[in-house]
Amino acid sequence: MADVHASPASRAPSLKDRWLRLRDTRLVASWWGTSWRNLHSPTLFTWGRALQSNPKHWPDSNPVEKDAIDVIAAWRTQLSRTSDLVIRRDLGAGERKSGKKQVTVSVQNMASRALTSEEDARALCRWLRCVAPKGRFLELGTSLGVMSAHVAATGWEVDTWEGCPQTLAWAQKGWDTLGYSSGIHAQCGDFMELVGGVGKEEVWDVVYLDGFHEEEATLHLADALAPHVCEVLVIDDIAWSQGMHRAWRELKSRPEWRVSCSWRGRGFLFKAPHMRRQHVRLA
């Protein structure tokens, strides 16, 4: 069996490869992408609008969720000001890049680098409510737990996996404070081992892969999780490296994913058996 932790053979990217990757970065996609107003499919129109639309033209949430968003925002601010140190265990691409399995970082440093922005988190939750009012969400890459809290606030059931015990402890501390612990089920460990332990009948409506940013590992995890995805697999940081973008381009060509969409550096793979094969790059 191939070692999925190993780096692929070094390949010099062509100018075309570099341009394709650049177009999927958040900054460039905002200029070259498509507006939801130009989407003809009713499903893609609704989903694109949820991701892109100005909230004043879209009922962002009911009053209970708005209160929750304010509380989560306050927690996010608190994390960004916390100087406590964490021994960060890195099982993914960060370890390969730094050459270290463990690094000491401050919570505020992690918050500044790793947290999904509030704007994106709210947009993703609007989109989730379009997929289904309630559902099951699996997140690979808990980090400090802010995205998990946003999803739990919508009423979705959340499973989340994190490779670093101390990082997960900070996330759980926040969930306890916010009152979301009962709706968020966390596991700590290597993603490869955790995905190998998933039961054959286990399914999630949406799976969000935001960790282990390596080409071969991403392909392996996506293929292993595909049978357990009912609706959508989301891959974050598809333009993080040339290898990650190769993985994204490979995955969106797979027959099990009929529709693919990129938005703000994320790739969405939809099973959508009722839709024709197509790719959309949203602004």
Buried (B, 14 or more C-beta within 10 A) or exposed (E): EEEBBEEEEEEEBEEEBEEBBBBBBBEBBEEEBBEBEEBEBEBBBBBBBBBBBEEEEEEBBEEEBEEBBEBBBEBBEBBBEBEEEBEBBBBBBBBBEEEEEEEEBBBBBBBEEBBBEBEBBBBBBBBBBBBEEEBBBBBBBBBBBBBBBBBBBBBBBBBBBBBBEBBBBBBBBBBEEBEBBEBBEBBBBBBBEBBEEBEEEEBBBBBBBBBBBBBBBBBBBBEBBBEBBBBBBBBBBBBBBBBBBBBBBEBBEBEBBBBBBBBBBBBBBBBBEEBEEBEBBBB
